[in-house]
Amino acid sequence: MGRLFAIEIIYRGIFQKTLATRIQRAIVLAAHNEGKVGISFGRYGDSPERNGIPAKGFAIVATDPTTLEEGMAKYEPKEVDITICVDDTLCKGVESWAWYGLQPVNRLLKPGGTLIVTSRETPETIIAMTHRKETPYNLSIIKGTVSFSGLWVYKDDHTDVRILGTVARILPDLFSLKSVQKAIVSEWKSELKAISAANAYERATSITVKPNQGNPEVPYKFDLPKWHEMRDGISIPSIPAGHKMDDPKNHTEGGFQPDRNPTFLKFSTRTMRPVVNFDTCIKCTLCWLQCPDSCFDVTPEGLYDANMKACCGCGVCEAVCPVKNCVTMVNEAEFKDNSSQWESWRQDKDGYKVWLEEKIKNPAERSHGFRYRGQYEEQIPEMLEIASGK
């Protein structure tokens, strides 16, 4: 048997599907230029991949057809040489299918494999977000903004070729820079993109992450029922209607908190989360009514608290709120847990005000989806400047 290479691309549903497809296809084409054989394929998320549900694409390459057939016999690779994460907030964990629970982003990495992340964050920040792994692995950060596009458009900001150049540097046994540049020019007829790949190749660095580094928490998980444990007939247990909320300060009961799916927790879909200023809320009900995932809990005094285990970060609440800065979308990397904002506010209003001002002082630009014609063309120059190394 020859050598088998496996690379996974973890991305945000519909917003980055084309980006992931281009990367995994180009990896195989670059390997073809060196006489290797390969295949690329994707794995859908939910419905499929709506609202940025995490999803995966794979590129499987081998030195000979027999080895490739052996690799293709698996539903997906059990371990990979490189994991490419094109949104740094996914480093907190990935739930690409509802029956897996939360998976560490580095779960499939071989000992000594490399996690490549596109981010403006420092290695220390990325490592702190990422779950610990029992064996050492490498981390390589490609500096740049997260490349979000919409359902039918593609943001051609050179993220794809910068990743390809980095892969050539990190795993030279897979393909050389020359081979990947040849694939880039053949596919996209762009010498400039080939130059961006070379710039990324020259700048690529990595650090070793040790087993004692990273988030020590154990990701939530659950066991699927065995066939002999399932109920008779075609039925599933329903989700209860819900219950009143308990005020953590005076234990007054009131409002309404719906019960939610206990296993499919949608917070892993978020790149941003809403932060609420309860002091300026006018109780207009718009966030509660318009939320597509019914993630707002009604508090005893009639305020609305976004349940952070159910919130997918779509930003509709921010868009419909009539009060300036009452709801502000903030990058998910700024938070360490999914605790209730309302409970924090009730227990220490002055402390919550300080926390709130710290979180919203530099709110990130809303980047989900295609909002108006020409939006992505306006954003591309910044990424091209980063890619050129200026």
WOZI-V248660 format. One record per backbone hydrogen bond with DSSP energy under -0.5 kcal/mol. NH is the residue of the N-H (numbers start at 1). CO is the residue of the C=O. If there is no record, write none. Layout:
NH_CO / NH_CO
This chain:
5_61 / 7_59 / 8_82 / 9_57 / 10_8 / 10_84 / 11_9 / 11_55 / 13_11 / 13_53 / 14_49 / 15_12 / 16_12 / 16_13 / 17_13 / 20_16 / 21_17 / 22_18 / 23_19 / 24_20 / 25_21 / 26_22 / 27_23 / 28_24 / 29_25 / 30_26 / 31_27 / 32_28 / 33_29 / 34_31 / 35_32 / 36_31 / 37_62 / 39_60 / 41_58 / 43_56 / 47_45 / 50_46 / 52_49 / 53_50 / 55_11 / 56_43 / 57_9 / 58_41 / 59_7 / 60_39 / 61_5 / 61_59 / 62_37 / 63_3 / 68_64 / 69_65 / 70_66 / 71_67 / 72_68 / 73_69 / 74_71 / 80_108 / 81_6 / 82_6 / 83_114 / 84_8 / 84_82 / 85_83 / 85_116 / 86_10 / 86_84 / 88_118 / 90_87 / 91_88 / 92_89 / 93_90 / 94_103 / 100_97 / 102_220 / 103_94 / 103_101 / 107_104 / 109_106 / 110_80 / 112_136 / 113_110 / 114_81 / 115_138 / 116_83 / 116_114 / 117_115 / 117_140 / 118_85 / 119_117 / 119_142 / 126_122 / 127_123 / 128_124 / 129_125 / 130_126 / 132_215 / 137_209 / 138_113 / 139_207 / 140_115 / 142_117 / 143_141 / 144_119 / 147_86 / 148_146 / 149_15 / 156_154 / 157_155 / 162_158 / 163_159 / 164_160 / 165_161 / 166_162 / 167_163 / 168_164 / 169_165 / 170_166 / 171_167 / 174_171 / 175_171 / 180_176 / 181_177 / 182_178 / 183_179 / 184_180 / 185_181 / 186_182 / 187_183 / 188_184 / 189_185 / 194_190 / 195_191 / 196_192 / 197_193 / 198_194 / 199_195 / 200_196 / 201_197 / 202_198 / 203_199 / 204_200 / 207_139 / 209_137 / 210_208 / 213_210 / 215_127 / 215_130 / 219_217 / 229_226 / 230_226 / 230_227 / 235_233 / 243_257 / 245_254 / 247_245 / 247_252 / 251_247 / 254_245 / 256_298 / 257_243 / 265_263 / 266_264 / 267_309 / 268_265 / 269_266 / 270_267 / 273_330 / 275_328 / 277_326 / 278_276 / 280_277 / 281_277 / 289_285 / 290_286 / 291_287 / 294_291 / 297_305 / 298_256 / 299_297 / 299_303 / 302_299 / 305_297 / 306_304 / 307_295 / 308_306 / 310_307 / 311_307 / 319_315 / 320_316 / 321_317 / 324_322 / 326_323 / 327_323 / 328_275 / 330_273 / 332_271 / 334_331 / 335_332 / 344_340 / 345_341 / 346_342 / 347_343 / 348_344 / 352_348 / 353_349 / 354_350 / 355_351 / 356_352 / 357_353 / 358_354 / 359_355 / 360_356 / 361_357 / 363_360 / 369_149 / 369_367 / 371_369 / 375_372 / 378_374 / 379_375 / 380_376 / 381_377 / 382_379 / 383_379 / 384_380 / 385_381 / 386_382 / 387_383 / 388_384 / 389_385 / 389_386 / 390_385
